[in-house]
Each structure stands twice: as C-alpha cells, then as structure tokens.
Amino acid sequence: MSREQSLQILLDLFAAKTVVDLPAIRVALGGVSAMTAFRYLRRVRYRRSYNHNGRYYTSFEPSRFDRFGLWSFGGVHFSVDGSLRGTVRRMVHEADGGVTHKDLGDRLRVRVHNTLLRLLREGEIDREPVGGVYLYVHPDPEVRGAQLQRRRERIAASEAVAGAGEDEVGERVVIRVLLMLLRHPGERPSGVARRLRGHSPPITYRQVRAVFARYRLDEIGEKGGPAIS
C-alpha cells in the first residue's frame, strides 16, 4: 500500500467514523504498528481527546468547535488545543475576569484540579483569593490586575442583583438586553447600555450589568460573545 493510499484510508476513516481510537486506526491501515500509525497521523490535521486519557482521535475541522474552542462527540471531548493542559491554560489566560475551578470544571466537564496545580507550579498561571474562592488568572501582573478588577466588578454587580427588587431588573429589562446582545454579539455591558440609551422607560448601566451577572454572560471566553440559553 502506497503512502498516499494509506493517508486516504486514514482520512476516509475519520469521515466515516468521526471519532476513532488507535487500534481502529492501526487495523484500517493494514495492521501497522502504533509508531507507523502515529507517523501517518502527523501528516493529517487531527485532535486527540482531552478526556478518556487521550484515547480518541478525530480530524481537525475548525467549524466544529464552539466559541470556547471545544467540541464533543457523545461523551468524548476535544479542544482546539489538543490537550487538557493547553485548554486550561488558554482559558485562564483568555478569561477577562479570570476563572474558578468550578467555572472550568463546568465548561470542560472533566476534573481539572491536578491540571491547575501543575500549571501553577510551573508558573503558567497564577491564582488569587477572591470572593471566598481561588480565582485562576494570567501570570503577567498587568493582565492579572485587569482580570481581578473585572471579577470584582462582577461580584459587586451580583450583590446588586441580590439586593434589587424584581421590578428593578424585571423581564422587560432582561428581554431588551438579550435582544441587543443577539444583534451585537460580544458587546460589553457598557456598550449595551449605550445602545439602549434613550429607551423608554430608561434602562440603566446598573440594570444591564445585573442582567450580565444573573445569566453569567461574560464569563469564560468573552471574545466569542455571550452564550444565551
């Protein structure tokens, strides 16, 4: 079997099965060794699962991945980064308000405690106590400072929501804010408030900020816009 034929077989396997393990790849290639299978894998764009101990493989198609750079097939999870370590590192670095252990666990649907500890020990990320929990942040002091400030603003906004009457941030305000976000994905609270200026009755920045806090619209991965569900 020629090299080109083997590569085509590998591509056809990914197209037919979407997600495959190494034994299936070896069989499809004619019972080759694991080393030979990896040699062919290196010639195609693929990603390895960040759960199940990296057992599963899929072809890398960027359109599959969501705004957090994640994609799942059944219970198998993949990331644009190709590993749990790289994924956690990126998410900590990109989150403009930092992330908690729970934020990451909920988003990635795997345990991340050991990964966070390794990244901390190696200086890839940092952490600070905020609001009674550890907030994982960028190691660069300037970026870290901005993340901490943003998180404290969110906490303040959440506390404002808790103390506000339902009529202050009621259904009408929520609908107007969410509709504006659908029209302008990725807009920050200040931008939404500016776009709603002049609305009757008025919608304030505090109300917009409260909606963001209530629905956690600006947590991990803000660059892609809010996930409204």
C-alpha positions in Angstrom: 0.0 0.0 0.0 1.5 3.4 -1.0 1.8 6.3 1.4 -0.8 8.2 -0.5 -3.3 5.3 -0.3 -2.6 5.0 3.5 -3.3 8.7 4.0 -6.5 8.5 2.1 -7.6 5.5 4.1 -7.0 7.4 7.3 -9.0 10.4 6.0 -11.8 8.1 4.9 -11.8 6.5 8.3 -12.2 9.9 10.1 -15.0 10.8 7.6 -16.9 7.6 8.2 -16.4 7.2 12.0 -15.9 10.8 13.1 -14.1 9.6 16.3 -11.8 6.6 16.4 -9.2 5.0 18.7 -5.7 4.0 17.9 -6.5 0.2 17.5 -9.1 1.1 14.8 -6.6 3.3 13.0 -4.0 0.5 13.0 -6.4 -2.0 11.7 -7.6 0.3 8.9 -4.0 0.9 7.8 -3.4 -2.8 7.5 -2.3 -3.8 11.0 0.6 -1.4 11.2 2.5 -0.7 14.4 1.5 2.2 16.7 4.6 4.1 15.7 3.7 3.8 12.0 0.1 4.9 12.7 1.4 8.0 14.5 3.6 8.7 11.6 0.6 8.9 9.3 -1.5 10.8 11.9 1.2 13.5 11.9 0.5 14.1 8.2 -3.1 15.0 8.7 -4.8 17.6 10.9 -6.3 15.8 13.9 -7.0 16.4 17.6 -6.8 13.9 20.4 -9.5 13.8 23.1 -8.7 15.6 26.4 -10.7 13.1 28.3 -10.5 9.3 28.3 -6.8 9.6 28.7 -6.4 10.9 25.1 -7.7 7.6 23.7 -9.8 9.0 20.9 -8.9 10.9 17.7 -10.8 13.0 15.2 -9.9 15.1 12.2 -9.4 18.7 13.0 -12.3 20.7 11.4 -12.3 24.3 13.0 -16.0 24.8 12.2 -16.9 22.1 14.7 -15.6 23.9 17.7 -17.7 26.4 19.7 -16.6 29.8 20.9 -14.7 28.3 23.7 -12.7 26.1 21.3 -14.5 23.0 22.4 -16.4 20.2 20.7 -17.8 16.9 22.0 -19.0 13.7 20.3 -21.0 11.8 22.7 -19.0 11.6 25.9 -15.7 12.3 24.1 -14.4 15.9 24.4 -12.0 17.7 22.1 -10.3 21.1 22.2 -8.6 23.2 19.6 -5.6 23.0 21.9 -5.3 19.2 21.6 -4.8 18.6 25.3 -6.4 19.4 28.7 -3.3 21.2 29.9 -3.3 23.5 26.8 -7.0 24.1 27.1 -7.0 25.1 30.7 -4.0 27.3 30.2 -5.7 29.1 27.3 -9.0 29.5 29.1 -7.3 31.0 32.2 -5.3 33.4 30.0 -8.3 34.5 27.9 -10.9 34.9 30.5 -11.0 38.7 31.2 -12.4 38.1 34.7 -10.3 35.0 35.5 -11.9 31.6 36.1 -12.6 29.5 39.2 -12.1 25.7 39.5 -15.9 25.4 39.2 -16.0 27.6 36.0 -13.5 25.3 34.3 -15.0 22.0 35.5 -18.5 23.0 34.4 -17.3 24.1 31.0 -14.9 21.2 30.3 -16.9 18.5 32.0 -13.8 16.9 33.5 -11.7 17.2 36.7 -9.2 20.0 36.3 -7.7 20.1 39.9 -4.5 18.4 39.1 -4.0 20.3 35.8 -4.4 23.6 37.6 -1.9 22.6 40.2 0.7 21.6 37.6 0.2 24.9 35.7 0.6 26.8 39.0 3.8 25.0 39.9 5.3 25.7 36.5 4.3 29.4 36.5 2.0 29.1 33.6 -0.9 30.6 35.6 -1.4 32.3 38.9 -4.2 32.4 41.4 -5.7 34.9 43.9 -8.4 34.5 46.6 -11.5 36.5 45.6 -14.9 36.2 47.0 -14.1 33.2 49.2 -12.6 31.1 46.3 -9.4 30.9 44.3 -9.5 32.8 41.1 -7.1 31.5 38.4 -5.5 34.3 36.4 -2.8 35.1 34.0 0.8 35.2 35.4 1.5 38.6 33.8 0.9 41.2 36.5 -0.8 43.7 34.2 -3.2 41.1 32.7 -3.8 39.6 36.2 -4.7 43.0 37.6 -7.2 43.6 34.9 -8.8 40.1 35.4 -9.1 40.7 39.1 -10.7 44.1 38.6 -13.2 42.6 36.2 -14.1 39.8 38.6 -14.6 42.2 41.5 -16.9 44.2 39.3 -19.0 41.1 38.6 -19.2 40.2 42.3 -20.4 43.8 43.0 -23.0 43.5 40.2 -24.2 40.1 41.5 -24.6 41.6 45.0 -26.5 44.5 43.5 -28.9 42.0 41.8 -29.4 40.2 45.1 -30.4 43.4 46.8 -32.5 44.7 43.9 -36.3 44.2 43.7 -37.6 42.1 40.8 -39.3 45.2 39.3 -35.8 46.9 39.0 -34.4 44.2 36.8 -37.5 42.5 35.6 -38.5 40.6 32.5 -38.8 43.7 30.3 -35.2 44.7 31.0 -33.9 41.2 30.6 -35.5 40.8 27.2 -34.3 44.2 25.9 -30.7 43.4 27.0 -30.7 39.9 25.5 -32.2 41.1 22.2 -29.5 43.7 22.0 -26.8 41.0 22.5 -28.3 38.9 19.8 -28.0 41.9 17.4 -24.5 42.7 18.7 -22.7 39.5 19.9 -19.7 40.1 22.1 -20.8 43.6 23.2 -19.8 44.6 26.7 -22.3 45.9 29.3 -21.2 49.5 28.8 -21.8 49.1 25.0 -25.2 47.5 25.6 -26.2 50.3 27.9 -25.0 52.9 25.4 -27.1 51.3 22.6 -30.1 51.2 24.9 -29.7 54.9 25.8 -32.9 56.8 25.1 -35.1 53.7 25.5 -38.4 54.4 27.3 -38.6 53.7 30.1 -34.8 54.1 30.6 -32.6 51.1 31.1 -29.5 51.9 33.2 -26.0 50.6 33.1 -26.6 49.0 36.5 -29.5 47.1 35.2 -27.5 45.9 32.1 -24.7 44.8 34.4 -27.2 43.0 36.6 -28.5 41.0 33.6 -24.9 40.1 32.6 -24.2 38.9 36.2 -27.5 37.0 36.5 -27.1 35.0 33.3 -23.2 34.8 33.5 -23.0 36.3 30.1 -19.4 37.4 30.3 -17.6 34.6 31.9 -15.1 32.2 30.2 -14.2 33.1 26.6 -15.8 36.5 26.2 -14.1 37.0 22.9 -16.7 35.0 21.1 -19.7 36.7 22.6 -22.2 35.6 25.2 -23.9 32.2 25.2 -27.6 32.8 25.8 -29.6 29.8 26.8 
